[in-house]
Amino acid sequence: MPRTSVRVVAIVVIAMPCVVAGTLFLRPWVGRDSAAAVGPAGDLVEPVPEEPIADWCAPGFDPIAGGCLANAQEGPIKAMIVYLHGRYARDAAAEEIDRQRRLALKATKSGYAVLALRSRLGVCSTADLADWYCWPTSEAAADAEAVGRWSRVVDDVQRRVGAPRRYLLGFSSGGYFAGMVVSRGWVSFDAVVVAHGGPVEPLQPANPMPPMLLLSADDDVAQLEMMRFDDDLRRQSWPHDAYARAGAHGLADGDVDAALAFFARSGESMPLRPPLPLHRAAFHVREAGPEVGDDAGSEAGEAVPAVERVEGLPAVERVEGREAGAVETDG
């Protein structure tokens, strides 16, 4: 064998074990900086596998990996709305499916894309709701891996549809989680609507603080939670507005209309002038008894007690010093 060939073979024999050993040593570190995500507690979360195609989409939505997507019906997409549902039982999804269907119908006609996400089973705060879908309503219950998973879906879908902005709409259980997500700065949004939920305290001002709209209902005991949320945001100088409507707990068509109007005006100074065509929430007496809807009372801890109606007192009072538009009824 020629001397040159012998030399090449010797180099290969010596170098190959070194290459293999180096590969094994470095493999755990390759791509770690680009693939790892930061969870709610600031810890690194290992990359998660691709999300399965959703099999729970409402009419008007297309199943995609990790959620359900409804695109704007025509013209360029104004923005993408991320929707977080209220709590519901796995075998009783009809009301929630209808909420998503109505949201998609109105939003896509107005030029928005809508991404509906679903929580995991086993997140609800009590054992009797183990077979229900709920969003975390406390920071301790928020799973870093789950937050990283759905935030990655949000990023991917926004790029796919080419939306210049993204908004967050959380209803009930999803409303508590929406407020927690933006106040902790886990995921960024350009504006947020919390409908019939409440605050997760302590409120931690984000940087920046996206404009926020609070929506409540006069016959919903959770309205007291929303009024407290309004006070918390005001103390933190968080740009926001807050309104109420007549009726009980639920995502009414009027709530969707108010959310879309707020998103369109979220670049204005807060509170909005002129205000939205709703009235301001005020403490009022209401009939005792269970609420109508999927989420009676507080989702984040103690239930808010109902108060008995006192004869001769109005059900809704104007808040002194605050403007209000006309009262809107359920549609």
N, C-alpha and C positions, 0 to 999 in steps of 0.2 A: 504494500500500500504506500502511495506517495506520502512524503513527510507532511505536506500541507493538509491532506485529508485526515491524517492521524491527529494533527493539531486541532482541526475543527471538531472531530469526534470527542476529543478530550474536553474541549470547552463546553460542548453541549452536555456531556455527562456531568460535569462539575456544576454548570449553571442551572440545569433543570430543577434539581431539588431546592435550590435557593428561590427560584421563581414560584414554585408550588407553595413553599413555606410562607413566602411573603404574601401570596394571594390569600391564604387561609387566615393570616394574621390581620390583614387589612379589610377583609370582607365585611366584618360587622360595622366598619366605619364608613364604608363607601356610600355616598349619597345620603348620609344621615342628616347633614345640615339642610339639604334641599327637601327631604321627604318628611322630616319630623314636624309636628304641629305643637303649638303651645295651648295647653288646656286651661280651664278656669282658674286653677290654682297656680298657674305659671309654670307647671311642670311640662317636660317634653313627653309627647304622646307618640308612640310608634305609629307608622303609617298603617292605615286600615285597608282591607281589601275593597275592591270595587263593589258599590252598592247594587243590590238586585233590582230588577225592574219592578216598579210598584204594581200591585194587583188590587189596589183599593181606590182607584181614581173615580171621581164623580163625572157625570156627563159634562162634556165640554173640555175635559182635560185629556191629555195624552200621557200614557204611562212612560216614565223615563227612569233611569237609574237613580234611586234614592228619593223619588217623589213623583208628583203629577204636575204637568205643565200645560197651561192654556195660553196660547199666543194671541197677540192683538189681531183683531179681525181684518184690519186694513191699515195701510200707511206705516210709517216708521214707528217703532216702539218708543213710547215716552219714557217708560221706566219699568222695572220689574217689582211686583209686589210679592213679598214672601208672607204666606199665611200660616199661622199657628193655630190649630183647632182648639176647641173646648174639650173637656173630658167626655168620653162616651164608652159604653160597653162594647166589647168586641162583637157580640151578637146582636147589637142594636145600633147600627151605624146610620140608619135612615135619616135622622135629623141632621147629623153632621154632613152627610153626603149632600143634603139639600142646601145647607149653608154654603158649602163650597161651590155647588152648581150656580146659586144665585150670585155669589161673588164673582165667579168667572164670567157670567153673562154680562153683568154691568161693567166690570173692569175692562174686558177685552173690547167692548164696544167703544170705550173711552180711550183706547190706544195703549192699554197696559198689558203686559204679560203677567201671569200669576203663577207662582210656584207654591204648591201646597205640600207641606211636609207633615210627617206623622211621627209621633213619639213612639217609644217602645212600651210594651207591657211591663208591669212590675214597677213603674215609676210612681204610681199614686201613693199618697201618704198613709193610707190605711189598708189593712190586710183584706177587708171585704171588697176592695176595689182592685184586687190583683188581676182581674180579667178585664180591666178598663185601660183605655189609652189616656194618659195624662202627661202634662209637661212638668218638670221639676218646679216646685214652688218654694224652694229654699236653696241656698247656696250649697249646703251640705249634701243635698240630693242630686245636685248637678254633676253628671259624669263627664269628665274631661274628654274621654274618647268619643262619647256621643255628641258633644258640642263640636269637636273637631270634625266628626263625620258629616254632620249636616251643614256646617259652615263651608266645607269643601264642596258640597253639592251646590250651595248658593253661589259660590265663586264660579264654578264650572258652567252653570246654567246662565249666569249673567253674561259671561263671555260668549256663550253659544248664541244667545238671542240678540246680542249687541245692545243691551240696555245701558244708556248712559248713567242712570241712577238706579238705586234700589231702596225700596221702602219695606217696613215691617208692620204687619197687622196681626195682633194677637187678640184672640177672643177668650174670655173666661180663664181657664187654666193657662191657655196660651198667652193671655194678657199678662198674667203674673210673670211668666217666663220671659216675655218680650221686654218688660221693664227691667228685669234682672240682667238680661243679656246686654242691653245697651248701657245700663248704669255701671256694670262691671267692665265694659269695654271688650267683651269677648269677641263680638262680631260687630263690624261697623255698618251703619245704615244712614241714609240721608234724611229720613224722617220716620216717625214711629206713631202708630195708633194703638192704644190700649183700650179695648172695649169690654166693659163689664168684668174687670178683673180686680186688681188692687196692687199695693206696693209690697215689695220684698225688702224689708229693712235689715240693716241700715241702708239708706239711699247713698250710693257712692257716685258723686258727679263724674261723668266720663269726660274725656278730652279728645275731640270736641263733644259738646252736648247736642245731639240732634234734636230738632223741633219735635215736640210730642203733643199728641191730642188724646185727651181722656174722654171716654163716652160712658155714661151710666144711664140707668132707667129708674124712674121714680118708685116703681113697685118692686124693686129688687133690693133686698137687704144689703147686698154688696155695694150699694151706692154709698154707704157710709165709708167703706174702704176707699172708694174712688175719691171721695171728698178729702180724706186724709192724705191720699196720694197727691192731690192738687196742692194741699198745704205744704207737703214735703218738697215738691218741686219749686214752689214759690220761695221757700226759705233758702233753697240752693241756687236761686236765680237761674233756674233751668228754663229756657224758652219753651213755652207751652200754652195750650188753651184747653178749656174743659167745658163740656156741655152735657145736658141730660135730655131725655125724651120721656114722654108718657109711656106706660106699659111695664112689662115684666122683663125678666132676664132672657136674653136671646140676641142673636145677631139679626136684627130686623133689616129690611131693605133700606130704611132710613139711615141706619148705622153705616151701611156700605156707601150710600150716597155721601154722607158726611165725611167718611174716610177718604173717598176719592177727591172731594172738594178740598179737604185739608192738604192732601198730597200735592195737588195742583198749586196751592197757595203757600206751601211750606217754606218758600224763600222769602216770605214777607215777615215783618216784625210781629212778635207775639206779645199779648193776645191779638188775634186778628181784628182788624178794623176795615170794613164793617164786619160784624161777627157772622158766624154761620147761622142759618135759620133754625136754631134750637134754643132752649132756655137753659139757664144756669142751675146746677144742682144746689139744693138747700136742704137742711135738716127738716124733716117733716114726719108726722106720725103716719103709720100704715097699719093695716090689719095684720094681726098675728097669724101665724100659720106657715106652712111650707111654701117655698117659692116655686113658681112654674119655670121649668127649664132644666138644663143639664147640670147646673152648678149652683145649688142653693147655698147662700152664705159665703163665708170666706174659704178660699182654697189654701191659704198659706198658714193656717194655724187655727185659732179659736173662731168659732162661728159667730157672726154678728147677730145679736138678738133682734128679733122684730119687736116693734112697739105697738101697743093697742091704739086703735083710732080713738081720738077724743072728740066728742060731738062739739060742733061749732067752730072747730079749727080747720083751716084750709089744708089740703093735702100737699100743696106746693107753694112755697113763698119765694118772693124775689130776694136775691142777695143784695144787701145795701151796697151802693157804690160800685156795682159791676153792671156793665151793659148786658142786655139779653135781647135775642131776637124773638120771633114768634114761636109759640109752642108747636112742636111737631108731634103728630100722633102716629101710631104704628100704621105701616102701609101694607 
